[in-house]
Amino acid sequence: MPHDLGQQARQGLERLCANTAEDCIVSAPGAAGMERIEARFHGSAFDLHRHDTYAIGVTLSGVQRFRYRGAMRHSLPGQVIVLHPDELHDGGAGTEDGLRYRMLYLEPSLMLDCLGGASLPFVREAVVSDHAFCTTLLSALAPLDRELDELFVADFMAQLAKCLARHAGQPAKPMAKTAWRAASLARDYLEENAGRTVRSEELEAITGLDRYRLSRHFRATFSTSPHRFLLMRRLQRARRMIEANEPLAEIAIAAGFSDQSHFIRHFKKAFGVTPGRWSALIRRSPMAS
């Protein structure tokens, strides 16, 4: 397979970085629970890290090389990558020609809304060849300079859920209503109080479950723990502040970390790069008209 998408697959994809030899990340206008980016890299891009979202993307050119679930994976142009929430992985270019890809980071709660009470689909093969899946993804990832309207997002999520279910290793198991309700209440409470320390007693009071049962239900529902979920909300706020060019020391405190070193350590574990590296990548990435 050639290491570049054909003209038809590339149609409508903007030229986002003026200097293609330069590593960069471009973020699209945000939508609730969804983050869309294009990235270009040469060599290693991200160290081993994990985040609490699905990472679902398409390789546009080059070879995408990454470690995931104990094995080295490779994605060629036109192939789809599916990384499950909270799974350790890294990433980078597999050849000297560099790498270009687009990625959707999706909060599990959006997917759960489409599944009618079923659990999150787990796609065992991290790299799949599926033209319909690729087309579905590019419908949301191609117009990176535009916001996605609400009706489009609803249809896109329904189609994406079908694609994931088609490649999942086994049928999704239904979740107990009690577990779903408790996990959802805890998630909403953590979202609303992400800027401060939340104690286990608070979650027990609002869900009616002890901390251990709640932790099991939360992980079964969202594929991460309440603690990790709260930490990731803080780190997402920190990324927005970095993109606004605010000082790292002030970001660390505003995002709820004890000091800058504490913030840097957790940022790299979650995103595979330091806050300073992330800042440099984002700032070198003007959106093309």
N, C-alpha and C positions, 0 to 999 in steps of 0.2 A: 504494500500500500504506500503511495507517495506521502511524503511528510508535509503535506499542505492540503487544505480543503480545495475542492473544485470551485469554479467560478459561481455556479448556481448556489452552493452552500454558503459562499462568502457574500453573496448579494445582500446589500442592506447593512453590512457590518462596517461601522465607521473606522477610519484610520485615527486611532486615539493618541498615539505617541509620535511626535514629529521625527524623533530619532529612534529608529527601530533597534539600534544597538544598545539602547539605554534601558536598564531595568526600571519598571514602573508599574503602578497599580492605579486604575481609574475606577472610582465608585460611581454608580448610577444614583439618580434621585431615589430616596428611600421610600419604602412602603412598610406598613406595620408587619413585623415578623419576617421580612424578606430583605436580604442584602444582595445586590448584584454588582459584580466587578468584572473588569478585564485586567489581566496581568501579562506582563512580558518579562522573561527572565533568561539569564545565561548562567549555567552552572547551578549550584545549590541555591534554592530560594528560601525554604523554611526548614528549620530544625524540627525534630519530633515535638508534636504538640497535640492537644485535643480541645475541642470546643463542643458546646451542647446543642449545636444545630446540625442538620443534614448539610453536607457539602455536595452539590450535584452540578456537574459542569460538562463542558464540551472542549476538547482540545482542538484548536484552530490550525496551528502549524507547529512543526517540530515534534519531539517526543517528550511526553510528560512521564517522569520517572519518580516513583514514590514507594515508601515502605508502608504497609498496612496489614494489620492482623498477621504479623510474623512472616510476611513474604514481600519480595520486591515486585512491584507492578509497573506496567508500561502502557500508556495510552497514546494512540496515534490519531491524526486528524480525523474528525468525524465520529470518533468513539466517545461514549458517555462514561463519566466517572461518577460513582455513587459511594459516598462515605457516610456511614451511620453516625449519629450523634455519640459523642464521648469516646470515640475510637482513636487511639494513638496513630499518628501518621506524620510524614514529612513531605517534601516535594521539591522538584527542580527539573531542569532540562536534562534530557538523556543524551543529547548530542551537542557538538560545538556550535550548531546552527541556532541554538536558542529555542525558546518555547513561547507560545502565545496561546492563552486559553481564556474562557469565560466561565464564571462560577456563580451559582446561586446558593446562598447560605439561608437555610429555611428553618425557622423555629418549629419544633415538633408539634406545638399546639395548633398551628395552622393545618398541618396534615391530619391531625386527629379529628378536626372538625369535619373533614371530608369522609371519614372512615365509618361513621355510623356506629361507634362503640367498639370497633375492632382495634387491636393493638397496632403499633407502628410496624410497617413492613421492613424486613431486614433483607437486603440484597447481598448475598454471600460473595458474588463475583463483583469486585470493585470496578472492573472495566467491562463494559458491555458494548456490543455492536448491534445497534437497533436504530434504523433510519427514522422510524416514527417517533421514538423516544427523543432522538436528536432534534427532530423538527419541532416537537413540543417544547423542548428547552429553549431553542433559538427564538421561538415566538416571544419569549419573555426576555431573553438575553441579547437579542439583536438591537432593539431600540434603546441603547444605554443612555442616550441623551434625553429620554422622555420618561415621564412618570407613567405608571401603569394604572389604568382606571379600575374602579371597583368591580365592574361587571367582567372585565377581562381577567382579573385575578381569580374570581370565583370559577370561571370556566377553566382557566389554566390549572388551578389546583385540582380540579376534578380529573382532568386529563393526566396530570402528573401522578396522582394517586393510582390511576389505572396502570400507568407505566411501571411504577414501583411494584405494584401487586403482581404484575406479569412476570417480573424477574425475581420476586421473593422466593425463597427456597421452599416455603410451606404456607398454607393458608393462615391468615392472621387470626389469632385467638380473640374471642370477645372478652372485654374487660367487665368486671363486676361494677355495677352502678355505684356502689359504696366507695370502691377504690377510685373510680373516675371522679366522683364528686369531691372526695377528700383531697386528691392530688390537684384538682383544678382550684379549689379554695386556697390551698397552700401556695400554688403558683401565683395567683392574683395578689395575694397578700405580700409575697416576696417582691413582686414587681412594683407594688405601690410603696414599699419600704426599703428599696434597694440602697438608699443612701445612708442607712444606719445598721447597727448590729441588730439582728433579729434572733430572739431566744427561742429555744425549743418549746418552752411553755406557751408562748404566743401561738405557735402553730397547733399545738395540742388543743388550745382553747377554741380556736376557730374551726377545727376539723372534727373534734371529738374523738380523735385517735391518739394513742400514745406515740411517742417519737419514733419508736422502732417500726411499728406497723406503718406509720405514715411514710417513713423513709423507704420501706419496701414498695408501697403503693406508688410513691412518687417516681421511683426509678423504673418500675414496670410501665408506668404511663409515659414518662418523658425521656427515658433512657439516660437520666442523670440524677444526681442527688439534690436535695434542697440547698445544701451548702454550695455545691458547684453552680447551681442555677443562679443563686444570689451573687456569687463571685463574678459570673459572666455578665450579669447586668451591669455591675460596676465597671467592668473592663470595657463593655460596649460604650458606656458613657465616657470613659476615658478616651477611647478612640475618637469620638466626636469632638472632644476638646482638643485633641492633638491636631485634628484636621482644621480646627479653628485657630491653630498656631498659639495656643496657650502654653505657658512654661510648664515643664514636666513636674517640677516640685509642687506647683500649685495644683496640677491635675491630680497628683497622688493623694493629696489631702482631700480635695473636693470629691473624689471618687470613693472615698472611704477607706483608704489604705493608711497604715500607721506611719510610713515614711516612703521616700522615693525608692529605696532599694527593695522594699517589700512590694511596691507597685511593679517595678521592673521585672522582678522574679516571676510574679504571677502573670504578667503580660506575655512574657516569652513562653511560659508553659502553655498558655492558651492559644497563641497565634504563631509561634515558631520564630519570631523575630523580636528584637528589643523595641521599645517605644521610639527610640531615636532612629532606628532603621525604618520603622513604619512611617515616621514623619518624613524622612527623606524620599521614600518611594512615592508617597502620596503627593508631595509638593512638586515632584518632577513630572507630573502627569496631567498636562492641560487637556481639557475636553475639546476635541476637534469640532468644528462647526459643520 
